Amino acid sequence: MTVDTLDMLPATMRAVRCHGPEDYRMEEVPIPVPGPGEVLIKLDACGICASDVKCFVGAPLFWGDAHRSAYVQPPVTAGHELIGTVWALGEGAGELKPGDRAISEQIVPCGACRYCQRGQYHLCAIHDIYGFHTCTQGGMADFMLFPSRALNYKVPADLPIEKAALIEPLACSMHAVERAQIQFGDVCAIAGAGTLGLGMVACARLKNPGVLVAIDRNDQRLAIARSLGADVTLNPDSCDVVQAIYELTDGYGCDVYIEATGHPEAVNQGLRAIRKGGNFVEFSVMKDPTTTDWTIIGDSKELNIYGAHLGPGCYPKVIDYLHRNLLRVDGIVTHQLPLERYLEGFEMVHAGVESIKVLLRP
């Protein structure tokens, strides 16, 4: 352990602590000391994810309902879209060194469950994700620990913080696009032009579909989608999206539809807009249940339905593509706030009017 750097630290730090729905508090907590295999990180930035906001407002996915137990283990420091600098290392912590810029995958897999043993670590049965569980305290703080089981990566020091802070959501976007199995000539529609949807547009552009369509109710976001590679942008408030897609495809429907809005109607829109035998990818964290006609999935269209969760195997690729300027992300980060303005940041993301990605900077 680098005792000299630990000796330079104060005893406490600031952290945004989740105690319950709409009960997030800025608190002074002890700075953690890295044990064997652990890495102490000084945070450079932490993004506010839509899932953070859904947790904040009390979505059943996080706080439980009649059909599931609560996922969150309060009190816990929030945040998983993080980037930081290595400050100190526990014994046997691996290849990172003090001063390295580093990131850790949002999930810290147990390594022992059936999913981890099969290489599906992102589906880990324990499912410790930063910012939600006691053993994986998050990045909305001055410092945090990467646990011994964490999947950590060095990030080039010359990559701007605004890009480095997008690695986590971009890994999720890339995984969703990989699940879609886009082919040359495909008409690919991506519903939602928030951070993840825009990341999907950027990643899908690298797959060179025949036509790349972005769908959103915010024209400013659609303009950014065009700058990132969308060929066609559709606003459901000003056009019939399903009809427009039919007109693009001689009445057949799009080959691929990726849902990244979190709104139930976007699911039904996609089921109507996609062609028979098409690939439908569902990524969103839904606040409320979605009701749909499952006959469309089976008897009517025989669709291929894929879920997409986290960004397994994508972090190294995203880091490389960002560093080589192959992945376009300009315009996604719209606001950077000091850590103490976390509530303002949550409100901005929840409103979704002027902001896309909001970063908290400790």
DASULVEN-V17914 format. One record per backbone hydrogen bond with DSSP energy under -0.5 kcal/mol. CO is the residue of the C=O (numbers start at 1). NH is the residue of the N-H. If there is no record, write none. Layout:
BEGIN
((CO;NH) (CO;NH))
END
This chain:
BEGIN
((1;3) (2;6) (3;7) (4;8) (5;8) (6;9) (11;31) (13;29) (14;142) (15;17) (15;27) (16;78) (17;19) (17;25) (18;75) (18;76) (20;23) (23;19) (23;20) (25;17) (25;27) (27;15) (27;29) (29;13) (35;38) (38;90) (39;41) (39;146) (40;87) (40;88) (41;43) (41;144) (42;85) (45;83) (46;360) (47;49) (47;81) (49;53) (50;54) (51;55) (52;56) (53;57) (54;58) (54;59) (55;58) (56;22) (59;62) (59;63) (60;64) (62;71) (62;72) (65;68) (68;65) (76;18) (77;138) (78;140) (79;139) (80;82) (81;47) (83;44) (83;45) (84;102) (85;42) (86;99) (88;40) (90;93) (91;37) (97;100) (100;86) (101;155) (102;84) (103;153) (106;130) (107;109) (108;128) (113;117) (114;118) (115;120) (116;119) (119;121) (120;123) (121;124) (127;129) (128;108) (129;132) (129;133) (132;73) (133;136) (136;131) (136;132) (136;133) (139;141) (140;16) (142;43) (144;41) (145;147) (146;39) (147;150) (150;152) (151;105) (153;103) (155;101) (156;159) (158;160) (160;163) (160;164) (161;165) (163;166) (164;167) (166;170) (167;171) (168;172) (169;173) (170;174) (171;175) (172;176) (173;177) (174;178) (175;179) (176;180) (177;181) (177;182) (178;181) (183;186) (186;188) (186;210) (186;211) (187;189) (187;255) (187;256) (188;213) (189;191) (189;258) (190;192) (190;215) (191;260) (194;198) (195;199) (196;200) (197;201) (198;202) (199;203) (200;204) (201;205) (202;206) (203;206) (203;207) (204;207) (204;209) (205;208) (208;185) (211;188) (211;213) (212;231) (212;232) (213;190) (214;234) (215;192) (217;219) (218;222) (219;223) (220;224) (221;225) (222;226) (223;227) (224;228) (225;230) (226;229) (232;214) (234;216) (234;236) (235;238) (235;239) (239;241) (240;244) (241;245) (242;246) (243;247) (244;248) (245;249) (246;249) (246;251) (247;250) (249;252) (254;275) (255;279) (256;189) (257;259) (257;281) (258;191) (258;260) (259;283) (259;284) (262;287) (263;266) (263;267) (264;267) (264;268) (265;269) (266;270) (267;271) (268;272) (269;273) (270;274) (273;254) (275;278) (278;280) (278;304) (279;257) (279;281) (280;282) (280;306) (281;259) (281;283) (282;308) (284;286) (292;294) (293;296) (293;297) (294;298) (295;300) (296;301) (297;303) (298;302) (301;277) (303;305) (304;280) (304;306) (306;282) (309;312) (311;314) (311;315) (314;318) (315;319) (316;320) (317;321) (318;322) (319;323) (320;324) (321;326) (321;327) (322;325) (326;328) (329;332) (332;334) (332;357) (335;359) (337;361) (338;341) (339;342) (341;345) (342;346) (343;347) (344;348) (345;349) (346;350) (347;351) (348;352) (356;358) (357;334) (357;335) (357;359) (358;48) (359;337) (359;361) (360;46) (360;362) (361;339))
END
